[in-house]
Amino acid sequence: MRITDCQIFLVEISQTEPLAPYRSHLRISDWTTKAIVRLETDNGLIGWGEHNQNFLPNIDISQQSVEAQDFIIGWEPYDLEKYHRENPFESRLRCGIEMAMWDLIGKDNALPLYKLLGGKVRERIELAACMGIQSYERAGDMARWYVEQGYTTLKTKAGADAEEDFEMVRGVRDAVGDQLKLRIDPNRAYSNEEAADLAIRLEPFELEYFEQPIMAEPLSDAKWLRDQTTTPIALNESVEGPDSVMAILEADAAEFILPDTHTAGGILPCVKIGHLAEAANIPTIMHCGHDLGLKTAAMLHICAAMPAYSMPNDCTYYGLSDDILTTMLAIDRGTMLVPELPGLGVTVDEEKVMKYRTNNPS
């Protein structure tokens, strides 16, 4: 089986209430923009992948398409390790192509991806509902809605103002008490001292973790922060490939780590991170980048097969107005089932890809 064609489409799908408008300390948005990779092979199979293009206006999809075609046509999808050693792409494009290669491998063997990764260790994948920065009142209202929907875990954006973050956490706790495990993510917004001060103030609210409040490097700063507070510290932007996780473990810089296929460069690196985390006994959570169905499906397969991914995983899928799949993935009481069809286990509606695309097909 050889790859004979590669196309990349840029698609944009709106988000709906209560997710939208989604506010971080960086921006406010009510859409998700993704690159969709379509690989075709000489035996007639089609594989699909997805990678992030959110908030990346300088990325040229046409140039990505040319680079991808020049490199990947003629490859065997099974050559994943070789692909990771030799591809010249930045991590996002590397992820989208690699995801489509996994989809092809699964379809070629008539097996869902999780079986290729070692089989299920869990049937249902728990989700952490993600929301933007909210006021005290709105945070409480949304927390009650999440509880009604069956979620057990909430992650909020943070980082615009420490007092606002404190009031948002207080709003959630005053509304629903401990019915939701609570995580907040300032996306590197704070200095070391600001983060330590806020973490200490938040200790009575017993956050599940405080995600990447400071810069990704040096890791010694994250270790210093851990030593200042009982609020657990998680790292996301510090997590890239498996080598970065080894450095985090060596530095004792985090209690939790959050990889993402688009920053790690694909499914295989996230699997390797899972093995490292399992050996080190450090809980691991899949990060979400306002994902559509393909990337969400990849998350489900990884988490179904990897023991380390044992906690609720980030999700904004509940807030999409539509998807490029023929049928949207179902969320039931804050959980999803891993798909059982071959490959990623989902079916792309090519008419929807064309409907939502923002670029001409390559």
N, C-alpha and C positions, 0 to 999 in steps of 0.2 A: 504494500500500500504506500503510495507516494502522493504528496500534496501537489495538485496541479493548478490550483487557483486560490487567491487570497483577496478578499475584499474587506474594507473597513467602512462602516457607516457611522456617522455621528447622529445620535437621536436625542431628543429633548422631550421629557414628559413632565407635566405639571404635578405638583403636590396639592393635597387637599387639607381642609381642616380635619382634626385639630392640629395636625403636624405643621401646616403652613399658616402664616409665614414662619420660617425656621430661622431663628436669630442666634448667631454666635457673636463673639466679640469682634469678629472679622467682617461679617456681612449679614444681610438678611436675604433669604431666598425663598422662592415657592416653586422651584423646578429642580429636576435632576437631569444632568447632561452626561451621556455615556457614549463610549465608542463600542460598537458591536463588530466583532471579527467573524467573518464567514470563511471557512476553509473547505475546499472541495478536493476529493481524492480521485485517483485513477480507477478505483473500484466503485465510484458513484456515491460514496458517503459524503455527508456534509456535517461539519463540526462547527459549533458556535462558542464564542467567548465574549467576555465583557471586561472593559477596563475603564477606569475613572478618567473623565475629562472635566469634571465639575471645577468651575472657577479657574480654568487654565486657558485664557483667551489667546495666549501666544502659541499654543500647540496647533500645528498645521496637520489636519487629518489627511489631506492629499499627500503631503510629504511622508506621513506615517505609512500610508498605503503603498507608496512607491518603495520605501525602505523595506517594508514587510514582504512585498512581492519579490524584490530582488534577493532577499535572504532565504525565505521559507519555501518557495516553490522548488520541488524536487526532494524535499525532506521526507523521511519516514516519521510519522507521528510518534512512533515508539521510542525514538531517539531523544528522550527527554533530558537525560543527564548531559548528553553532548550538546543539546540545545542550550542548556543553562551555562555551559562552559564557553560556548562560541558565539552566542547571539550578541549583537552590538547595541541592543535597544535599552532605553531607560526602563525603569521597573514597570511602569504602567503598560506600555505596549508589550513588553516581555510577558506580562501577566495575561493580557487578552489573547495573544497567540497561543500561549501554553495551555490556557483553559480550553481553547478549541481543539488542541491536540489531544487532551484528555478525553474530551467529548467523542472524538473520533475513535480513540482506543476502546472506550466502552462500547460504542456502537459496533465496532469491528468484532468484538467478543460477545455481543448481546448481553452485557452485564452493566448494572448501574455502577457508578464510580466508587461508591463506598466499598463494594466487594473487591475492587482492584486495590483498595487501600488497606485491606485486611478484614473487612466485614464489620458489622454493626457491634458497637458496645452499648448503644442506647437507641431506642425506637423513636422517641420524640426529642426534638431540640427545643430547649427553652430559650425564649427571647427576652432581651432587655429592651423595653420600649425607649426610644430616644426622643427627646424633645429639646427645643431651643430654650434660650434664656427667657424667663417669665417673671412677672411681678409676684408678690406674695399671694395676692388673691387668685390670679390666673394659675399659678403653680398648684394651689390647692384644688381648684376646679378640675384641672387636668389630671392631677393625682387620683381624684375620686373616679374620673372616667376610666383611667387605666385599671384601677382595681375592679371596676364593674366589668371591664373587658376580660378579666382573668389574668392580667400580668402580675408577676410577683416582684419584678425588678424594673426600676426606672433610672435612666441616665439622662442628665441634663447638660446642655452646654453651659459655659460659665466664662468668666474672665474679663468682662467689660468693667466691672466694679466690684470690689470685695464685699462691700456692704450689700449690694444688690444680690450677690451670690448667697450671702448669709440669710437674707430675707427670703430668698427663693427656697432654700433648704428648710427654713422655719415654716414656710407656707405648706410645703409637702408634709412635714411631720405633724403640723397642727391639724391638717385635713384628714390624714389617713394613718397617723401614728406609724407603727412598724409593719403595716400591711405591705409596704413596698420596701425592698432593699434599695438603697439610694446611692448613686454614683454621680459625681460631677466632673466635668471635663473643661478646664480653662484653655486648652490648646496653647500651652507655653506662654500664657499671658503675663505671668507674675515673676517678679524677682524672687530670689531665694528667700529673702526676709519676708516679703509680702505673703508668699506661699506658706511659710512656717506660721506666721501670725494667723492666717485664715484657717489653716489646718487645726491649730490649737483651739481656736474659737468654735470650730465645728465638731470637736471631740464629743460633746454631749449628745450630738445627733446621730452618732454611730454610723457614719458613712461606710458602705461596703468598701469603697476606695475613692481616692482623690487622684484623677487621671491627668498625668503630664501637666502639672501646673507650672513647671519651669522649663527652661530650654533643654533640648535633647542631649546636649553635651556641655560640660563633661559629666560623666556618670557619677563622679565623686560628689557632685552637688546633690544629686538625687539621694545618694547614701546619707549625706549630711541632713537632708530634709527628713528622711526616715527617722533619723536619730532625735529629731526635735519634737516628734508628735506620736501619739498613738493612732492617729488617723492613717489607715493603710495607704501606701503610695503605689499607683500603677503607672506603667509606661507604655505609650503607644508610638509617638513620633520617634522615640529612641530605638524602636524595634523595626529593623529592616530584614536582612537575611539571617540565617542561623548563626553566623559569626557575631552579629550584634547581640543576639540572645546569650551567647557564651560570655561576652563582655559584661552584660548586665548581671549574669549569675556570678561571675568572678568578683564584681564590684559590690555584690549584695545591694543592688540599687533599687529593687522593686519587690513588692509582695505579689504582684500580678503583672502579667504582660499581655499586650493586645496586638497580635500581628494582623495584617490585612494582605490579601492576595495582591493588591495593586502596589503596595510598598515593598513586600517581600519578593515580588516578581513572579508570583504564580502559586499554584496549588502545591507543587512538590516542595518548595521552601517552607510553606506553612505546615506540611506534614513533618518535615525534618525538625522544625521548631517544636512541634508537638511531641516528638520523641525526646528532644532535649529537656523540655519542660517536665515530661513524665518522669524522666530519670532524676531530675532535680527536685521533684515534688513541688513544683510551683504552678498554681492554677493559671490557665490560659484561656483567653476570651477572644473570639473573632471580632475584629473591628468592622464597622460598616461605613461605607462612603456614599450614603443615599443610593443604595444598590437597586438595580432592576432584578428580574427573575433569574437570569443566568448566573450572576455573581452570588445572589442569595442561595441558589441551588448548590453552587460550589461550596459555600459555607456549610450548608446542611450536610453534605457528604463528608467534609473534613471532620465536622463535629460528631457525626454519627460513628466514625471509624477511629477517632483519636481519643484515648482515655483522658489526656490532659485537658481537653476542651470540655470541662465538666460543669461550667457555670453558664448562666443565661448569656447569650451572645447578642451584640448590638443589632438593632433592627429599626429601620424607618420604612420598611415595606408597607406597613399598614397605612401609610399616608400617601401612597401613589394613586393618582387618578386612573391609571391604566398601566399596562405592561406590554412588552413586545411578544409575550407568550400567548398561545391560543387560549389558555386558561390561567388565570392568576393563581399563584400559590396560596393555599388556604392557611389562615391563622386560626387556631382553635384554643381559646383560653390561654393566650400568650405562648403557644407552642406551634411548631410545624413538624410535619412528618417528612422524613427524607424521601425524595422521589425514587420510584422503583423502575422507571423505564431505563433503557441502556444509556450509557454516557452520563451526562449531567441529569438526565431523567426528565427533561422538560422539552416541550415542542415549541419552536419559534414560529410565529405567524409572520411570514415574509411581507405580507401586505401591511402589517402594522409597522414593520421596520421602515418600509417606504413611506408610510403615513407620517411617522414621527421624525424621519431623518431631516437633518438641517444642511446636509452636504450632498452633492451629486455622487452617485456610486462610482468607485474607482474602476 
